[in-house]
């Protein structure tokens, strides 16, 4: 019997696909082929939250653009975080084509040079002590491997995570994730998970007078000491979906607490890794090193699904345990794409470019904040920015309808992005974007913000 679950947390991780605005958007498409494809999609795929109904149909993607069945192009500032290199990067395509022609698949009991080279390169860009790798077909699987390894190393099964966090959609991942909407109606999950408040600068649950966020780290030590038996703390260094950017002091304190209590620090950099922060991996911006790093999404260059868990040589003690045991554990094609991605980021100087573009975005978005009262907060790092829309500066009430109006106005004008928490516009363009394209996209965004302010009587 299907449970009647009330969607109490429907404005959280991503888009809401069942609002009147979304229905109006879909109904407005007068292209017969598009409507036919959307109907066929609805009839064959299992429906699920945040994916059904689909927004549009795609037939092409190149660079920063995705193109629908009518030929309309959108600048993709969403990309499910796989598009650090945009779409169809020639170096990634070339390396993958060469690999397909030579060795398309490697059974798990064998190794291959491409996988070895990819793992070696990955440990090089991680630096420090992170020099042991396991590949997986997706980021959720990398999280699962890290959780298993933490249990093996510490002998403790309890995990601490952050409220509002997302670490994947499998049962083990939603067990440690902080998004209640993913656990709703799922019944008993993995035992031993405790959650603490995240570091939130704009609307934090427990703010202090000086604006510091270090006290949020102290909740971790409180739980470790009170609960006992904690083996791991898992978190994104920077929360991706609504762009929460902690201070360096916060992460230094977290690392100190984990060391003191023999708790494994697992950094989930699946959405932000491969340069989005202006560093290879986001934790590097905080001058810390995790015990385990989970990466995915952009690792495959927007072409091939591949993920990895990277850890330290001293934790290479699980010879008798199948940590991953995935069919595509050392995928030649996936590793060729990942290796090419790392090479392209280096060759194109995209880390430095991301830092320069970040400053440009910061200046432009702060200018908009000063002009438009609907913008309550602007925050970001590298090429990941969140613009929080509010109905009132004092109460910080979330501007849900306004955010949705901005989304569809921008979609009409050719810019696609994500809305998180119902009111946070998340802008995460490909790192390859030109300054001209970035300027054009921000102009489209500002036009939509100005229109919303007028339509909703903010002036």
Buried (B, 14 or more C-beta within 10 A) or exposed (E): EEEEEEEEBBBBBBBBBEBEEBEEBBEEBEBEEBBEBBEEBEEEEEEEBBEEBBBBBBEEBEBBBBBBBEEBBBBBBBBEBBBBBBBBBEBBBEBBEEBEEEBEEBEEEEEBEBBEBBBEBBBEBBEEBBBBBBBBBBBBBBBBBBBBBBBBBBEBBBBBBBBBBBBBBBBBBBBBBBBBBBBBEEEEBBEBBBBBBBBBBBEBEEBEEEEEBBBBBBBBBEBBEEEEEBBBBBBBBBBBBBBBBBBEEBBBBBBEBBEEBEBBBBBBBBBBBBBBBBBBBBBBBBEBBBBBBBBBBBBBBBBBBBBBBBBBEEBEEBEEEEBBEBEBBBBBBBBBBBBBBBBBBBEBEBBEBBBEBBEEBBEBBEEBBEEBBBBBBBBBBBBBBBBBBBBEEEEBEBBBBBBBBBBBBBBEBBBBBBBBBBBBBBBBBBBBBEEEBBEBBBEBBBBBBBEBBEEBEBE
